[in-house]
């Protein structure tokens, strides 16, 4: 039981780590989106900007879009990884719970058997109990 419990705990920890990594990657994606919106909102007008600066600005936005797409892929992979870890943990947890129920049932049956055996032994010795109480042996 100790081994099964230890494995279940380890699977749970792995699931937690995967979820934390997913949360971190989602946060990074949110930051990239915000950064992209900020730069897109500052879109310079054609006045006062030469063609080279305009081209640099658009190249920068394309690189930023590429970074967002890459981060979206990282998030998808982390989501799949987190789900896989969660599923493995849930299977291990269900097995552990099943094992615990079997062990509990076995213990209850053992206790009931011991109680019946003890009662049977007491029932087979009624004359000795009366002798103890009435002072005769």
N, C-alpha and C positions, 0 to 999 in steps of 0.2 A: 504494500500500500504506500509505503514511504517513497518508493521509486516512482510510482505512478503520480503521486502528488508532486514530487520534485519535477517530473517531466511536464506536468500541467502548468506548474508555476513558471518554468522556463519558456514554454510556449506562450504563456500570457505576457511575459516580459518582452519576448520578441514581437508580439503583436503590438504592444505599447510602443516599442521603439519604432516600428514601422509607421504607426499612426503619428508619432511625433515628427518623424521625417517628412511625412506627407504634409502635416501642418506647416512645417518650416518652408517647404517648397511652394505651398499655396500662398504663404505670406510673401515670398520672393516674387511670385507671379503677380500678386496684387501690387507690389511695389513697382514692378516693371510696367504694368498697366497704368498706374498713376503717373509714372515718369513719362510714359508715351503720351497720355492725355495732356500733361503739362506742356510738353514740347509742341504738340499739335495745336494746342490753344494759343501758343505764341507764334503761330505761323506768320513769318514776316511777309509783308506786302511786297509787291514788286518794286515799289519806289524805294530808292536808296540802297538797293542790294544789287550788286553786280552778278553776272551769270555764274561766276565761280563760287561765290558764297551761296547762291541759290542751289547750285548743284551739290555743294557740300552739305547743305541743310537736308536735302532730299536723300542723299546717301546715308546721312546719319539716321534719318527716320527709317530707312529700309533696314539698316543694321539693327536698329531698336526693334523693329517688327520681327526680324529674324530671331533676335534674343527672346522675344515674347513667345514665338512659335516653339523655339527650343525648350523654353521653360514649361510650356504647355505639355510637351512630350514628356518631360521629366515628371510632371505632376501626374500624367496618365500612368506612367510606369510605377510611380509611388502608390497610386490608388490601387493598381492591380496587386502590387506587393503587399500592401496593408490588408487588402481583402483576403489574399491567400493566407497570410499569417493569422488573420482573425478566424478564418474557416478551420485551419489546422488546430488552433487553440480551442475552438468550440467543440470539435470532434474529440479532442483529448479530454476536455472538461466533461463532456457527456459520458465518455468511457469511465472516467474517474468517479462520477456520480453513480453510474451503474454498479461499479465495483463496490462503492461505499454501501449502496443499498443491499447488495448481496452479502457483504460482511455483516451489516447490521441485522439482516434477517437470520444469518447463521448464528450470531451471538444471541439473538432473542430465542431461537430454537434451542440452543444449548442451555440457556437460562431456564426455559420452560421444562426441558428434560430434567435438569438438575432439581428443579422444584418438585416435579412429579416423583422423581426417585426418592427425594428426601421425605415427601409425604407418604410414599409407599412404605418406606422403612419405619416411619412413625406409626403408620396404621398396623404394621405387623407386630408391633410391640406394645399393645394397649395394656396388657396385664402388668408389665413392669411399671408403667406410668402410674397405674392405680396403687401398686404396692408402695411406691415412693410417697404418694400422698397420704395413704392411710397408715404408714409407719410399719407395714409388714413387708417382708421380702420373700 
